[in-house]
Amino acid sequence: MTPPAATFSFIDLFAGIGGIRLGFEAAGGRCILSAEYDRYAQKTYRAFFGDTPDFSDVAKVTPPGDITQLPPHLVPDHDILVGGFPCQPFSLAGVSKKQSLGRPHGFDDPTQGTLFFNVKEILRVKRPKAFLLENVKNLCSHDSGRTFSVIRAALQELDYHLHYRVVDAIGWLPQHRERIFLVGFRKPSACPTGDQTWDVDRFDLNKVVPKADPVPLVDVLERAVPDKYTLGPGTWDTLVRHKANHAAKGQGFGYGMISPPFEGRTTRTLSARYHKDGAEILIDQGGARRPRRLTPLECCRLMGFPPGCQRWFDRNDEAHPQPVSDCQAYRQFGNSVAVPVVTAIAKAMVKAMRRCGAI
């Protein structure tokens, strides 16, 4: 899937099943290191890309692919760092507001002990030209905004121009999926060799918008779906009772049902818990039939993965057997990024960097 003539290099951290990698490859990049320690995600990643995200060619660690075990100086030089880092709560107990928003260092660093700390240390040691980080929308409001303030301050103190925005995938895909994206470009003062003449001083994430109509839901849904994806009577009865109880309290919580006609319809956010009961996205099958959950192939399409990835979840493609169970597939797609959104951001970043002579 790598373009034949890559014009920049990047590393893929907390890679999951490679959604961000796909976006940056589409923008002309070459992935030179990927890190993901979940063994099931590694299987899907290998199916998609032909290599395992355990950086075993750089260092062998336990568990394989655990970026926290890789010293930053062993990370190969790269142009762009990308990653969807997990949002571990930062413990700010005993850390004053002044310290949190200032220039903490050493053991006073409020990010110490979090996975974001590993990202920051790689940025500090390797000083790539740019980065893209992705996280859930709630990162902005976690701990009354203090967590995001710490992250923002930590990235800015490394001398990067920082841009961030919450983007809803609804403009690209038939799914409401809001995620925050943080983009950084190295300032000349942060160049390790001291000879950087370029500076990305014009970049606006708000200008990253879809160029065409989003993928319609009818293109996501399969025409013939096995009965095993229809909810069992116990699961369906539980969801009905749960929604009725909330409705009696004047609340709108409960399952999300999509009924035909499907033209112009959109879904709720596909989450990592989808494997439990499929409650957030149920497909009405009409008549007396109970609703069904999406198939793994439909989830793959709903997240915007290209045909080369979709074939691994196509039951009719015997040459590409599904790399993981349905349960693991639901977890992986629910944790992934909307590929077209990342692709649009990646192309905007690369365009800005080329305009300034950074790559």
C-alpha positions as CSV (number, residue, x, y, z in Angstrom):
1,M,0.0,0.0,0.0
2,T,3.0,2.3,0.2
3,P,3.3,4.8,-2.7
4,P,6.2,3.9,-5.1
5,A,7.9,7.3,-4.6
6,A,7.5,8.3,-1.0
7,T,8.7,11.9,-0.3
8,F,8.9,11.8,3.5
9,S,9.2,9.3,6.3
10,F,7.0,8.8,9.4
11,I,6.6,6.6,12.4
12,D,3.3,5.1,13.5
13,L,2.9,5.0,17.3
14,F,0.0,3.3,19.2
15,A,-0.8,2.1,15.7
16,G,-3.8,0.0,16.4
17,I,-4.7,-1.5,13.0
18,G,-3.0,1.3,11.0
19,G,-5.7,3.8,10.2
20,I,-3.4,6.7,10.6
21,R,-0.7,5.0,8.6
22,L,-3.1,4.7,5.7
23,G,-3.7,8.4,5.7
24,F,0.0,9.4,5.7
25,E,0.8,6.8,3.0
26,A,-1.9,8.3,0.9
27,A,-0.2,11.7,1.4
28,G,3.1,10.3,0.0
29,G,4.8,9.0,3.2
30,R,6.8,5.9,4.0
31,C,6.4,4.3,7.4
32,I,9.8,3.3,8.9
33,L,8.6,2.2,12.3
34,S,5.3,1.2,13.8
35,A,4.5,0.3,17.4
36,E,1.4,-1.6,18.7
37,Y,1.6,-4.1,21.5
38,D,-1.9,-5.7,21.3
39,R,-1.4,-9.1,19.7
40,Y,-4.8,-9.1,18.0
41,A,-4.3,-5.7,16.5
42,Q,-0.9,-6.9,15.3
43,K,-2.6,-9.6,13.3
44,T,-4.9,-7.2,11.5
45,Y,-2.1,-4.7,11.0
46,R,0.1,-7.5,9.4
47,A,-2.8,-8.5,7.1
48,F,-3.2,-4.9,6.0
49,F,0.5,-3.9,5.5
50,G,2.5,-7.1,5.4
51,D,4.6,-6.3,8.5
52,T,4.0,-6.5,12.2
53,P,4.1,-3.3,14.3
54,D,6.5,-4.7,16.9
55,F,9.7,-2.8,15.7
56,S,11.6,-6.1,16.2
57,D,14.1,-4.9,13.6
58,V,15.1,-2.0,15.9
59,A,14.8,-3.7,19.3
60,K,13.3,-6.8,20.9
61,V,11.1,-5.9,23.9
62,T,8.5,-7.6,26.0
63,P,5.7,-7.4,25.1
64,P,6.7,-7.0,21.5
65,G,5.6,-3.6,20.1
66,D,5.4,-1.9,23.5
67,I,6.8,1.6,22.8
68,T,7.3,2.3,26.5
69,Q,10.1,-0.2,26.4
70,L,11.9,1.4,23.5
71,P,14.5,4.1,24.4
72,P,13.9,7.2,22.3
73,H,17.4,7.3,20.9
74,L,16.8,3.9,19.2
75,V,13.9,5.4,17.2
76,P,15.1,6.0,13.7
77,D,15.2,9.6,12.4
78,H,11.9,10.5,10.8
79,D,10.1,13.6,9.3
80,I,6.7,13.2,10.9
81,L,5.6,11.4,14.1
82,V,2.0,10.2,14.1
83,G,0.0,8.4,16.8
84,G,-3.4,7.9,18.5
85,F,-2.0,7.9,22.0
86,P,-4.3,6.4,24.7
87,C,-5.7,9.0,27.1
88,Q,-4.4,8.0,30.5
89,P,-5.6,10.3,33.2
90,F,-2.8,12.5,34.4
91,S,-2.4,12.6,38.2
92,L,-2.0,16.3,39.1
93,A,-2.2,15.8,42.8
94,G,0.4,18.0,44.5
95,V,1.2,19.8,41.3
96,S,0.3,23.5,41.4
97,K,-1.4,25.2,38.5
98,K,1.7,27.2,37.9
99,Q,3.8,24.0,37.6
100,S,1.2,22.4,35.3
101,L,1.2,25.3,32.9
102,G,4.9,26.3,33.2
103,R,8.0,24.3,32.3
104,P,8.1,21.3,34.6
105,H,11.0,18.9,34.2
106,G,12.4,15.7,35.7
107,F,10.3,14.1,38.3
108,D,8.1,17.1,38.5
109,D,6.8,16.5,35.0
110,P,3.0,15.9,35.3
111,T,3.0,13.7,32.3
112,Q,5.5,11.2,33.9
113,G,4.0,7.7,34.0
114,T,1.5,8.3,31.1
115,L,1.7,7.1,27.6
116,F,1.8,10.6,26.3
117,F,5.1,11.0,28.2
118,N,6.6,8.5,25.8
119,V,5.4,10.4,22.8
120,K,6.8,13.6,24.3
121,E,10.2,12.0,25.0
122,I,10.5,10.8,21.4
123,L,9.7,14.3,20.2
124,R,12.2,15.8,22.5
125,V,15.0,13.5,21.5
126,K,14.4,13.0,17.8
127,R,12.9,16.5,17.0
128,P,10.9,15.4,13.9
129,K,9.7,18.2,11.5
130,A,6.1,17.7,12.4
131,F,3.6,15.5,14.3
132,L,0.0,14.5,14.3
133,L,-1.7,13.2,17.5
134,E,-5.2,11.9,17.8
135,N,-7.5,11.3,20.8
136,V,-11.1,11.3,21.9
137,K,-13.0,14.5,22.0
138,N,-13.3,14.3,25.8
139,L,-9.6,14.9,26.1
140,C,-10.4,18.6,25.9
141,S,-12.7,18.5,29.0
142,H,-11.0,15.8,31.1
143,D,-10.3,17.0,34.7
144,S,-12.0,20.3,33.9
145,G,-9.6,20.9,31.0
146,R,-6.4,20.6,33.1
147,T,-5.3,17.4,31.3
148,F,-5.4,19.1,27.9
149,S,-3.6,22.2,29.3
150,V,-0.7,20.0,30.4
151,I,-0.5,18.3,27.0
152,R,-0.7,21.6,25.2
153,A,2.0,23.2,27.4
154,A,4.2,20.1,27.0
155,L,4.1,20.2,23.2
156,Q,4.6,24.0,23.0
157,E,7.6,23.9,25.4
158,L,9.3,21.7,22.8
159,D,9.1,24.6,20.4
160,Y,6.5,23.4,18.0
161,H,3.7,25.5,16.4
162,L,0.6,23.7,17.8
163,H,-2.8,23.5,16.1
164,Y,-5.7,21.5,17.3
165,R,-9.4,20.9,16.3
166,V,-12.2,18.5,17.0
167,V,-13.3,17.0,13.7
168,D,-16.5,15.1,13.1
169,A,-16.2,12.4,10.4
170,I,-19.7,13.0,9.3
171,G,-18.4,15.1,6.4
172,W,-16.5,12.1,5.0
173,L,-18.5,9.1,6.3
174,P,-22.1,8.3,7.3
175,Q,-21.0,8.3,11.0
176,H,-20.9,10.9,13.7
177,R,-17.4,10.5,15.1
178,E,-15.8,13.5,16.9
179,R,-12.1,13.2,17.6
180,I,-9.5,15.8,18.5
181,F,-6.4,16.1,16.3
182,L,-3.2,17.9,17.4
183,V,-0.8,19.1,14.6
184,G,2.6,20.5,15.3
185,F,5.3,21.9,13.1
186,R,8.9,22.4,14.4
187,K,10.1,25.9,14.9
188,P,13.5,26.9,13.5
189,S,14.7,27.3,17.1
190,A,14.0,23.6,17.8
191,C,16.1,22.3,14.9
192,P,18.9,20.0,16.3
193,T,21.4,21.1,13.6
194,G,20.5,24.8,13.9
195,D,20.2,25.3,10.1
196,Q,16.4,25.2,9.6
197,T,15.4,27.9,7.2
198,W,11.8,26.9,6.7
199,D,8.9,27.7,9.0
200,V,5.3,26.5,8.6
201,D,3.7,29.8,9.7
202,R,0.4,29.3,7.7
203,F,-1.7,26.4,8.6
204,D,-5.4,26.2,9.5
205,L,-7.0,22.9,10.6
206,N,-10.4,24.6,10.0
207,K,-9.7,24.6,6.3
208,V,-9.5,20.8,6.3
209,V,-12.9,19.9,4.9
210,P,-14.1,17.1,2.6
211,K,-14.0,17.7,-1.1
212,A,-16.9,15.6,-2.1
213,D,-20.1,14.1,-0.7
214,P,-19.6,11.6,2.1
215,V,-19.8,7.9,1.6
216,P,-23.6,7.0,1.7
217,L,-24.7,4.5,4.3
218,V,-26.2,2.3,1.4
219,D,-22.6,1.8,0.2
220,V,-21.6,0.6,3.7
221,L,-24.3,-2.0,4.3
222,E,-24.2,-5.5,2.9
223,R,-27.1,-6.9,0.9
224,A,-27.0,-10.4,2.4
225,V,-26.1,-10.9,6.0
226,P,-25.9,-14.2,7.9
227,D,-28.4,-14.8,10.7
228,K,-25.7,-14.8,13.3
229,Y,-25.6,-11.0,13.3
230,T,-29.3,-10.8,14.3
231,L,-29.6,-10.0,18.0
232,G,-30.7,-12.9,20.2
233,P,-34.0,-12.6,22.0
234,G,-32.4,-12.0,25.4
235,T,-30.1,-9.3,24.2
236,W,-32.9,-7.5,22.3
237,D,-35.3,-7.7,25.2
238,T,-32.7,-6.2,27.5
239,L,-32.0,-3.3,25.2
240,V,-35.8,-2.6,24.9
241,R,-36.2,-2.6,28.6
242,H,-33.2,-0.4,29.1
243,K,-34.4,2.2,26.6
244,A,-38.0,2.1,28.1
245,N,-36.6,2.7,31.6
246,H,-34.7,5.8,30.5
247,A,-37.7,7.1,28.5
248,A,-39.8,6.9,31.6
249,K,-37.3,9.1,33.3
250,G,-37.4,11.6,30.4
251,Q,-34.0,10.5,29.2
252,G,-33.0,9.7,25.6
253,F,-30.5,7.0,26.4
254,G,-30.7,3.6,24.7
255,Y,-30.0,1.8,21.5
256,G,-29.8,3.5,18.2
257,M,-31.9,2.0,15.4
258,I,-31.5,2.8,11.7
259,S,-34.5,1.8,9.6
260,P,-34.9,1.9,5.8
261,P,-34.8,3.7,3.5
262,F,-31.1,4.2,4.3
263,E,-30.4,7.0,1.8
264,G,-29.1,10.0,3.7
265,R,-29.0,8.2,7.0
266,T,-26.0,8.4,9.5
267,T,-25.0,6.3,12.4
268,R,-23.9,7.0,15.9
269,T,-20.2,6.6,16.8
270,L,-18.9,3.1,16.5
271,S,-17.2,2.3,19.8
272,A,-14.9,-0.4,21.1
273,R,-17.8,-1.9,23.1
274,Y,-19.8,-2.6,20.0
275,H,-19.0,-6.3,20.4
276,K,-21.1,-6.5,23.5
277,D,-24.5,-5.9,22.1
278,G,-24.2,-3.5,19.1
279,A,-26.5,-1.1,20.8
280,E,-25.3,2.1,19.3
281,I,-25.8,1.0,15.7
282,L,-28.6,-1.5,15.0
283,I,-30.0,-2.2,11.6
284,D,-33.8,-2.6,11.3
285,Q,-34.5,-5.8,9.3
286,G,-38.3,-5.1,9.0
287,G,-41.3,-7.1,10.0
288,A,-41.1,-9.3,13.0
289,R,-37.4,-9.9,12.7
290,R,-35.2,-8.6,15.5
291,P,-32.6,-6.0,14.4
292,R,-29.0,-6.9,13.6
293,R,-25.6,-5.5,14.4
294,L,-23.2,-4.4,11.7
295,T,-20.9,-7.0,10.2
296,P,-17.1,-6.6,10.6
297,L,-17.0,-5.7,6.8
298,E,-19.6,-3.0,7.3
299,C,-17.6,-1.6,10.3
300,C,-14.5,-1.6,8.1
301,R,-16.4,0.4,5.5
302,L,-17.9,2.7,8.0
303,M,-14.4,3.7,9.2
304,G,-13.3,4.4,5.7
305,F,-10.8,1.7,5.2
306,P,-9.9,1.1,1.5
307,P,-10.9,-2.0,-0.5
308,G,-7.5,-3.6,0.1
309,C,-8.3,-3.7,3.8
310,Q,-12.0,-4.6,3.3
311,R,-11.1,-7.8,1.5
312,W,-9.9,-9.3,4.8
313,F,-13.4,-9.1,6.2
314,D,-15.2,-10.1,3.1
315,R,-16.7,-13.6,3.7
316,N,-16.7,-14.3,0.0
317,D,-12.9,-13.7,-0.4
318,E,-11.4,-17.1,0.5
319,A,-7.9,-15.9,-0.4
320,H,-8.0,-13.4,2.5
321,P,-9.4,-15.1,5.7
322,Q,-10.4,-12.7,8.5
323,P,-7.3,-12.2,10.6
324,V,-9.2,-12.0,14.0
325,S,-12.5,-13.0,15.5
326,D,-15.6,-10.8,15.1
327,C,-15.2,-9.7,18.7
328,Q,-11.7,-8.5,18.2
329,A,-12.6,-6.9,14.9
330,Y,-15.4,-4.9,16.5
331,R,-12.9,-3.7,19.2
332,Q,-10.3,-2.7,16.6
333,F,-12.6,-0.8,14.3
334,G,-14.3,0.9,17.3
335,N,-10.8,2.1,18.5
336,S,-9.6,3.2,15.1
337,V,-9.7,6.5,13.3
338,A,-11.8,7.6,10.4
339,V,-9.3,7.0,7.6
340,P,-10.6,9.7,5.2
341,V,-10.3,12.4,7.9
342,V,-6.7,11.5,8.7
343,T,-5.9,11.4,5.0
344,A,-7.3,14.9,4.5
345,I,-5.3,16.3,7.5
346,A,-2.1,14.5,6.3
347,K,-2.4,15.9,2.8
348,A,-2.9,19.4,4.3
349,M,0.1,19.0,6.5
350,V,2.3,17.8,3.6
351,K,1.1,20.6,1.3
352,A,2.0,23.2,4.0
353,M,5.4,21.6,4.5
354,R,6.2,21.4,0.8
355,R,5.2,25.0,0.3
356,C,7.8,26.1,2.9
357,G,10.5,23.7,1.8
358,A,10.3,21.4,4.8
359,I,10.1,18.2,2.7
